[in-house]
Each structure stands twice: as structure tokens, then as C-alpha cells.
């Protein structure tokens, strides 16, 4: 066999050598394609991203602290709202959306406390009514944390339902407590006292008379349930808001019940990684107990074993590979101080911590983001 190249002399070539060379070339190409695909996919799946440091996303937004209130949904909504604002040309960094007012806007009307809220509803309410400035709220409230205001108002509301306790003996001679609802006159006096205490409290924390609701408005608010009462009082406090009519309706995707675990985890990973590359924030709803305490999975194809108290939502603001080449997500978590207080574990830095991506994804139930 001869291989002829124009302009060159004829050179004899061994056919076996040509076959071997072709095989080696083919295998090399396969290896190269594999390495490019493997490392390319790994890089795309877990790039080094830090949206918390980007001034056009969350660089100007603090990691708010919700305290012991179950308002993670409201504090997460705040991060999504301001992150979207600053990534779409808004440079009013002096105006940060108040998590307290978002909590007031989005809590479920029939809820007994603020643990039952909805980040989607809260965001839609802010778009409709505007964003209350967190700085304005903090400047006008003489309290350490705005979340304390909710707790204090709830305590005042509880005064409107005085319990009348009767002690009665049973056959064994022991006494048992029986609780009756107060009569109408007692309830009326209790509501009046609560209204006066509300006015006094708002005055003590620095709310000016021209801003604070009058006694009649407070009494009307007290006729509603505890959450609605707090909602009404907070609405009186923040009268000046920033219009956010261009804020879109957020996208919410729950875990597909028909997917197996591996497929569901893959779908969520793709969503989060794609958003990080596009400089978009993602808020996963996940089982806090499983992610933070044990390497267990409380979500299966057929059921979610995570109880309501352990269901949590936070914001993914970054990703990286650790020294063991495992993918981690940087999570901005408003429950940080309460978690460390309860567990005595110091794992947060400025309200954020790195979570193992696999563990987070295995226990994620849904995700929220702006399209």
C-alpha cells in the first residue's frame, strides 16, 4: 500500500501501522470528548457563583433576621423582591423592602399566627400596594428587631380573650381546670383595655400620633382575629410605599409527584443551577430538620414526612465545590439566630451558610423564583 501526497515522493507504509494509528486516534477522540463533556457538565452544574456579593442583586441587601417568628416565607419574599429590583435597573439602594410589612401583607387570613403565610401572595400584595421602606420602619420603631413588634402586638391581642377558669372536684377528690369563654361585657371591657394598651405601646415605641391609628380603628381591628389585628395596625404604621407595579408574578414549581427521587432532584438542581448562571435568585422550600440535623431524607415519591414546623424556605445565593469536590449551595437563611440559639451550633456567617447540595435537593419540596 502506498500513500501519495502531492508534491512529495512516494513512501511505502505498513497497513498494520495505519490500522493501529487509526484506532489510537479514534480512542483519543473518544477520551477527549468524554473529558470535555464530563468536566464541562460538572462546571455547569456547580460554578463558583456569589449573587450575595453582586451590587446589582443582593450586594446592598442584608440577610434579615426573622427571630423566633415563623415568618421565613415573608423574609424570603423580601430577598426575592429586592434582588429582582436591583437586577432590573432599580438603583434606589436606600429603599429596602421591609420584611415586617411583607409578613403583614402575605399572612393567611384564617391563620392563628404568622407561621402560616405564602410568599407568592406576599409578593403579589407588594406589587399591588407597594414596598414599605425597611429603614423607615426601623427609624420609627424603638425596638431592637422589627419581628418583636409582631410578638408584642400578638400579646396585646391575647388580652381581648380573657379565660375564666373554674376549678371543680371529681370523684377522686382532685381538682380539674375548666375554661369558659368570657361573657359579652367582660369581652367588651377587655377589647377596650387592649385598644388603650395598643395606643400606649405604639406611642412608647415612637409612632407619632399623626401616623398611629385612632381608638376606633384599633377597636375595629380587634374585632378580627389575631393576625388580622396585627395586619391592620402595621398597615397604619407604613403609609408611604414605593410602587412596584413592574414586579412580575413569581413562578412556583412543586416536586413532581410522578417523578422518582433521582429525577426530582435532577430537575431542581437544573432549575437552581440555571438560575445562578443567569444571576437569578431561587428560593427552595425544604425540610429544615433533615437538612440541618441528619443525613436523612423525609421526602419520598409517595409522601412528605416533614411536619409543618420543619418546613422552611430560604434563598440560594451562590454555589461552589468544596475541597472534596462536593457541590454546595450558599443559602441566605433568616432563621439563623434562632437556629443557633436552639442548637448551640455556630454555622452561619452574616446570616448565610454553605449547604451540601445533594442533601438540600433530596429534601426540597418546591422552589420559587422570578422568571
Secondary structure, 3 states (H helix, E strand, C coil): CEECCCCCCCEECCHHHHHHHHHHHHHHHHHHHHHHHHHHHHHHHCCCEEHHHCCCCCCCCCCCCCCCCCCHHHHHHHHHHHHHHHHCCCCCCCCCECHHHHHHHHECCCCCCCCCECHHHHHHHHHHHCEEEHHHHHHHCCCCCHHHHHHHHHHHHHCCCCEEEEEEECCCCCEEEEEEECCHHHHHHHHHHHHHHHHHHHHHCCCCCCCCCCHHHHHHHHCCCHHHHHHHHHHHHCCCEECCCCCCCCEEEECCCCCCHHHHHHHHHHHHHHHHHCCCCEEEEEEHHHHHCCCCCCECCCCECCCHHHEEECEEEEEEECCCCCEEEEEECCCHHHHHHHHCCCCCECCEEEEEHHHHHHCEEEEEECC
